[in-house]
Amino acid sequence: MHLGVLILPEFPWATAQAVWRRAEELGFEHAWTYDHLAWQSFRDATWFAAVPTLTAAAMATKRIRLGTLVASPNFRHPVPFAKELVALDDISGGRLTLGIGAGSSGWDATMLGQAAWSPGERASRFAEFVKLLDQVLREPATSYQGQYYTANEARTYPGCVQQPRIPFAIAATGLRGMRLAATYGQIWVTNGDRTREGKMDAKEGANVVREQIARLNDVCVQLGRDPASLRRLVLSGPRLDGGLVSVEAFRDTIGRYAEVGVTDFVVHWPRPDQPYVADLATFERIFSC
């Protein structure tokens, strides 16, 4: 099991750099942050931008992979975003993974003045967003005319350090999104079942993810892709309990997810209050073992 940690972009860098370095010292293979203009209870609190935060994290670390979990079309266009990603891939020495998803109806959805998109339009925009982003990051020059996005001789020289491009981690629980993950992704991401209320324990969460992986495998086969070639990442916290109350609980949690085919498991850096409240000393014991 590959273990990762998500660090909210809530700290001034003078404080945050020690957290990102500690994540590397604890042996996490990847570290992530959210990509939002504003998010939930942090709308009127400190909340820094994802790309500059990850750039600083790349300079403060040496080994750990870094990424967004997840960026979305809510306030991004594939062409300028690709330029930022190419620079970040270079600065990190090829340690960037791009986590992307369709987004939600939160603050990001209307902050630029647009009306909130319907679920159908959001899915269609995301499909086009992924397709164009893939093309811009692979090709030296891209022209594209879509329903939602346009590119006119877009350039991303010198291109990505990682070839043929930065790996995509695509969040998807529906079949349409799973097709995108199977077509363009190197990693598939889930944080559980959005239709269910409350947080699920490890047993119930693993059963839900088992069903999702079965659907994902069917989609891969339909598209002619080996299901084993797609990593499966679970983001705990919002809907799935991470098992951070003890070493034994965490081992049981990741064991259950490993049994159903999960390859990567991500927890949140502990906070003193919600969201993601957890005891830092216990967290340190879990990941120092």
Secondary structure, DSSP 8 states (H G I E B T S, - for coil): -EEEEE--S-S-HHHHHHHHHHHHHTT-SEEEE---SS-GGGTTS----HHHHHHHHHHH-SS-EEEEEEE-TTS--HHHHHHHHHHHHHHTTS-EEEEE----SSGGGTTTS-----HHHHHHHHHHHHHHHHHHHH-SEEEEE-SS-EEEEEE-TT--SSSSS--EEEE--SHHHHHHHHHH-SEEEE---TTS-S-B-HHHHHHHHHHHHHHHHHHHHHTT--GGGSEEEEE-SSSB---TT-HHHHHHHHHHHHHTT--EEEEE--BSSSSSB--HHHHHHHHH-
